[in-house]
Amino acid sequence: MSDVKDTAQKEAGRKEGGKRSIVSSAHLVSERAAETSAFEYGLYIASNAFNRWIQRCMSAAGYPDLSALDVMVLHTVNHRAKDKKLADICFVLNIEDSHTVNYALKKLTRLGLVAGDKRGKEIFYATTKDGQAACATYREVREDCLVSAFSAFGGDKAGELNEQIGEAADLLRALSGLYDQAARSASSL
């Protein structure tokens, strides 16, 4: 058994032509989908970088004490200026643990960025004027720091880069469905 494990780990990350890819866990590499481990490693790194980015961007916008989840909840509540229930916010962000989103909503309410309006048994949340201003300032910082960097990175091919980013977004949404289905399958084992 250890010979099989050793061989798998030595071959981990190898692609056709002998080129190696960076993988997160050599012990998870499969002959059927070696790229999945490389993708997951990239996702680990990208998600951590994205979370750090949105926290720092919001900090530059004047709100240094917000977590990545707080920022995501604020933008979700602000989206299309439509009041949203806790369940709707959780659904949009694909978050099962509503307690974490509820905590973020309470924090945003204490900061005056979000306000809740009780209607029957439900509370509907909307951004306040301060919340809308925070989102607008976040957008300005995003344009200055991130969007301009994409333009500089893409140079003459900035439009092509934007198209690739759009394709990557479509792929991530599709893969989230596959990971959700796999999670449901794993729960039934």
N, C-alpha and C positions, 0 to 999 in steps of 0.2 A: 504494500500500500504506500509506503514512503517513497518508493521509486516513482510511482505515478505522480505523487504530490511534487517531488523534486523536479520531474520533467515538466510538469505544468507550470511551476514557478519559473523555471529557466526560460520557457517559451512565452511566459507572460509578456504581453506587450509587443510581441513580434508580429510584423505584418508581412505580406508578400514582399519578396525582394530583400528580406533581412532588415528592413527598416523597423526601428523600435518606436512604439508609442508610449506615452506616459500614462500609467494606470494607477488607480488609487489602491487597489488590492489585488495583488498578483494571484492570490488564492481564489479569486472570483472569476478570473478570465476563462471564458468558454470558447471552445473551438467553433461553436455555432455563432458567436457574436462577441469576438474579442474587443470590438470597438465600443461595446456598451460600457466596459470598465473605464476606458479612456474618456468616454462621454461623461460618465458619472464623476470622474475626477475633475474634469473641466467644470461640471455643474457645481461641485463643492466649492471650487475656487471662485467661480463667477458669482455664486450666490453670496458668498462671504464678502467679496469685493463690492457687489451691488448694495448689500446691507450697510456696509461701511460708507459707501458713497452717499446713500440717501440720508443717513444720519448726519454726515458732514455737510451736505448741501443744506439740510434744514437748519443745522447749527449756523451756517453762514447767513441763512435767512432770518436769524434772530431767535431760534428756539433750540438751544444746545442740549436740553434735557430730554429730548424725544428719542425713543428707541426706533429701530427700523419698522417694527410693527405699528407703533404710534403714527409714524409718517404715512405708512400704507393705508391705515384706517382713515386718517385725515383726508388724503387724496380721494379715497373711495367715497367718503361722505360728501366731499365737495363736487364729485363727478356729476356733471349735467344739472347741478343745482336742484336735485330732486331729493326729497326727504327719504331716509332709508331706515329700515328696522335692523336690529342686531342680526337676525337670521339672514337678511339680504346681504349684509356686509360680509358675514362669514361665508356665505355661498359664493359671492363674487371673488373673494380672496382664497377660496378653497381651504378654509380653516375649520377643522372639526371642533377644536376646543374653544367654545364660545366664551368661556371665562376670560381668556387672554384678550379677546377683542372687547369684551365688556369692560375689562380693566383699562384698556387703552381709551375707550370712550369716556370713562370717568376721569381719566387724567386729562384728556383733551377738553372736557367740560370744565374742569377746575382751572385750566389755563385760559378759558374763555374763547377757545377756538371752535368749539362745537356746542350746540344746545340741543337738549332733548325736549320733545313735546309729547306728553302722554295722551294717547287717543284710545279710549277703551282700555284694554289690557296691554296694549303695545306702546312702546316708546319709539317715536320717529326722530331721527337725528338729522340735523342740518348744520352746515358751517355758519358761523357768525360772520360779521363783517371782518373781524380780526382774523378768523380762520381763512376767509377768502383772500385777505391781504397776504397772509403767510404763504398760501399756495401760489399767489402771483409772484411774490418775492422769490420763492423756491424756483419757479419757472425762470426768472431772470438769472439766478445763479446757475441753473442748469444750462441755459443758453450760453452763458459766458464760459463756463468751465468744461462742460461735456459736449454740447452740440458743436461748439467751435472747434474742439479737439477732433471730433469726427470729421469735420470739414477739412481740417488741416491734414489729418491722417489719410483721408481719401483723395486729397488734391483735386486733380481734374476729374477723378472718378468718384466724387462725393455722391452723385446720384446713384451710381452702381452700388456703392457701399450701403446707402439707405435701402436699396432694393434687397440686398443680401440680409440686412438686419430685419426687414419685413418677413423674408422667407424663414429666417431663424425663429422669429416670433411665432409664425405658423407651425413650425416644427415643434417648438416647445409646448404649444397648446395641445398638439396632437399627442406628444409624448406624455403630457400630464394625464391624459385620458388612459393611456396604456399603464402608467404607474398606478393610477387609481384602481383600475381593473385588477392589476396584480395584487394590490393591497387587499382588495375584497377577497380575492382567491386565497391569499395567505391567511386571512382571518378565518376562513372556513376549514383550514387544515387542523 
